[in-house]
Amino acid sequence: MNMRDAVFVQALLSIHIAVVYFFTAVSCQFDSSSSVVVAGYNISGPAGSKLALQCMSGRMVWTRDRVRDRQRVVHWDVYRDSPDYAIERVVDMFSAGDQRLYHTHNLGRVSLNPTAFKDGNFSLVIQDVKLNDRGLYSCNLHHIYCHLHETIRIQLNVTKSRRKQQRFWDGQKVVHVVLQGTTALLPCINRRSVWTDWSNEEENQQVVHWDRQSPGVQHDRADRLVDLYASGEQRSYGPLFLQRKMNISNQAFSDGDFSLTITDLQPTDQGTYSCHLHHHYCGLHERREFWVTVEAPLIENTETVISLPKDKGNTYKPLFLL
């Protein structure tokens, strides 16, 4: 690559292209104090019984990542409608690794921004565009640790006429019509911190808490029952007798099971319980709600069961057959 081409490519990478990109996964980040209700349950149990409010999520399982840099990856694929409708891997790159090209004919002319996982620019640069570069390209971002997968698609068409160069939205994807022999830039920009940053305080990024609302009480006035952090810290609130009858497993973050167990269920335990899951680094903010009602206690039958006398000489038959 000569100096002129290098300057041209750098200029292309610095251009902000004002196009709306649609990601297959939701890209917006929620405020750390908010959460979205993902499930609701009506649960009832007799007084005096034990009730379990199940709240589980595999995304909240905490594992200290010793190979964290290989848990984020970007790869570009291309789908060609001729001659055999094939999907090919063009290039991939891990957040702390080198770029890997899959075909020798792309050496020296296809590349990614080496600082993509720092500045969020995952755009694909194709120099000396050829007619057989035509196809539907996809930029795929995968975050294994956070279970995130995002994709955008761009159609690349190649023309021999300078007048036919253009960019437009066809209703489903962005289409780039590029002059043969020039340099094409297929933009893929995602500057969310989950793709460009990593916090060393992993255990402080995850917290689960349970709230309770008495009947008629609004959500914003709920009482906090317990806070649980991935570091192992647990904070319980309210009277001691209440803390003793409501428990969460000590292995919650290992198993992804944050279920709340209520022992000796009583009418005063009725209300709305909510399980809040927060993973600040991964942008996870979910809430599961449980509407708990208490029924009358079960009454055990203490009457003696009297069995019929056995008579070897008689055979008992049913009065009728169905």
N, C-alpha and C positions, 0 to 999 in steps of 0.2 A: 504494500500500500504506500503510495507516494504521499508527500506532505499535503498536497491539495485535497486528495481524497480523505485523508485523516481529518483535516479541518472541516470538510463537508459533512462527514459522519458525525463529528462532535457537535456541529451546528444542528443537525437533525435531531440528535438526542436531547438537545436543550430546548427545542421548540415545544411549546405547550399546544397540543391539538385539542381544540374545543369540540369534542364529540362526546355524546352521552353513551357510556358503556353499561351494558346490563350484565350483571354477574348472576350466576346460577344460585349462589348463596347470598343471604342478606349481608350487606356490607356495612350497614349503619351500626354504630356503637351506642349502647345505652349508658345512661348515667349510672355511676356505681351504686347510687341509692335506690334505683328503680329496678323493677323486675316485671317480667311478662308472665301472665298466667298461662300455663301450658296444659293443665289438667285440673279437674274438679271432681270430687267424690262425695256421695252421701253415705255415711257410715253410722251404724247404730249397734248397740250392744246392751245386754242386760246389766243392771246395777250389780256391782260387786265383781264383775268379770274383768278380764284383761283385754285391752284393745290395742291393736298395732296399726299405726298410720304409716303405710308404706311409701317411702320417698327414696327412689334410687336413680342414679345416673352414672353411666360409665365414663362420661366426660369429666367427672369430678374426681376420678381416681388419681391419687397423687403418687407419682413415681419420680424420684430424682433422676433427671435425664443426664446420663454421662456422655451421650453422643448427640447432644442437643442440636449441633450444627447440621446433622444429617436428617433432622426432623422437619426441615423446611426445604422444599424443592420446587423449582419451576421447570416445566418442560413445554416445548413447542412441538405440535404435531401438525401434519398436513394431510388433508383428504383430497384425493384426486379422483375425478369421475371418469378418467380414462387412463390407461386402457383397461384396467381390471378393478376399478373402484377400491383402491387400496388406501389404508391409513398408514402413514410413515412417521416415525419419530425423527425430528429434525435435530434437536439439541436439548440437553438438560443441564441443570446446574444446581448443586446444593449450596446452602448458605455459606459454607466455609470450604467449598471445593472448587475444582476447576470445571470449565465447560467441557462437555462431552458431545462431539459431533458424531452422527451415525452414518454419514456417507462421505466418501473421499472427495466427491465433486463439490462439496460445500466447504472444504478446507480453504481458509484464507479469504473467504467471501461471506460467510454467515457467522454472526456473532451476537452475543448478549452483552449488556452492560455489566462489567465485572463488579461494580458496586451496587448491583440491583437490590440486594438485601439490606442496603444501608439507606438508599434514597428512594426505593420503591418504584424504580423505572425498570420494568422487565421487558421492554420493547425488543423486537427482533430486527436486526439489520441484515439486509441481503444486498450485497454489492454485485455489480455487473449482472443485473437481472436477465434471466433467459426465459424463453417461451415455455419451457417445461417446468418453470417455477410456479406456474399458475396452479391455484388450488384454494381450498378452504383451510385456513390456518387457525389453530386454536392455542391460546396461551392458558396453561393450566398451572394453578398454584395449589400446592398441597402442604398442609401443616399436620403432620402425624400426631404430634403431642396434643393439639387442640381439636383434632378431628374436623378440620376445616378444609373445604375443597371449593375452589372458585375457578371459573372458566369464562373467557371471552373468545369470540370468533370473528375473524376478519377474512373476507374474500379478496384474494389477490388475482387480478387480471393483468395480462401483459399485452401492450400494443406496440406497433411499429410507427404509429403516427403521434407526433408530439401534441397535436391538437386534441387528441382523444384522452389525454391525461386528466383524471378527475378523482374526487373522493365523494361518496354519497352514501346515504342510508337507504337500503332497499326494503325497509319495513321489518327485517329480521336481524340484519347484521350490517356492519360497515363494509363497503366495497372500495378497494383502492385499484385504480387503473393506472399502471406505471409503464413508462417508456422503456422498451428493451435496451439493455446496456447501461441503464442508470442505477442509482442506489434506491432501494425501497426501505422504508421504515414502517414496520407494523407495530403500532403503539399498544402497550399494555402497562398501565399505570395503576398502582395500588399502594398508597402511602399509609395504610393503617399500621399502627405500631406493632400489631401482631406479626406483620411480615417484615418489619424493618428494625425491630428492637427485641431485646431479651432482658428480662429482669433477673438479677442474681438472687433476689429474695423470693424464690419460688413458693416457699411455705406460707408467705404472707399474702399471696395472690389469691388464695382460695379460702372462702369462709361460708359456713352454712349456719342459718339461724331459724329457729321456730318461733312463731308468734301465735297468740290466742286472742280471739275477740269473743267476748260474752255476747249473747243474743242482743241485737239492737245496737251494738257498738260498731262504729265505722272502722275501716281498715287502717286509716292513719292514726287511730287511737288504740291500736292493739297493744296487748301486753307482751313483752319479750319473755320467752321461756328459757332459751338457751342459745349461746353462740359457740360454734365449734370451728377451730382453725386447723389447717393442714399441719401446722407446727406441733399439734398435740394439745394446745391450750384449749380449755373449755370453761365457759362462764355460764353459770346458772343463775336465774333470777327468781324473785318471789319468795314466799314463805318456805321454810325448810321442808315441811311436810309435802308441799307441792313438788319440790325438787326431787324428793325421794320417790315419788310415785310416777314421775315422767323421766324416761331414760333413753339415751342414744348409745349405740354400741361404741366401744373404744376403738374398734377397727373400721370405723365408718369410712375414712378416706382410703383405706387399703382395699375395701370391698366395694366402695361406691354405694353403700347402703346407709342412708341417713334416716331410716325409719324411727318414728317416735313411739315408744311403748308406754301405755297408761295402765297402771295397775289399780285394782279396787275402784273401778269406774263408778262415779256417783253423779246424781242429777246436776250437781254444781259444776261438773266438768263439761256440760253441754256448751256448744259454741262453734265458732269457725277457727280451725287450726290451719296455719300456712307454713309450708316448708320453703325457705328461700335458699337458692343455690347461686353463689357468686364466684365466678372465676375471672378476676379482673384482667389478667393478662390475655386470656383467650376471648374476652368479651362475652362471657356467658352470664346471663342474669335471668333466672327462671324462678317461677313460683308455682307450687302445687297446693291446692286448697282442699280442705276436708271439712264437711259439715257434719258434726257429730251430735247425735241424739242418744239419750239414755232411756232404755225401756225398763219395765218392771222387772224385778229380780226373778230368777228362775226358782220355782218352788219344787223341792224334792218330794216325791211321793213316798211316804213312810208307812203306808198300809201294807199289811202282810198279804202276800199273794197266796190264795188257796187253790191248790191243784185238785182236779177232778179225781174221784176214786177210780182205781183200776179194776176192771171186772173182766176176767178172762173169758167169761161165758157170753158176753155181749159185744157186739160190734157196733160202734157209733157211725152213722152215715149222715151225710149232709142232707138238709131238708130239700134242697134243690141244687141243680147244676146250672151254671151259666153257660 
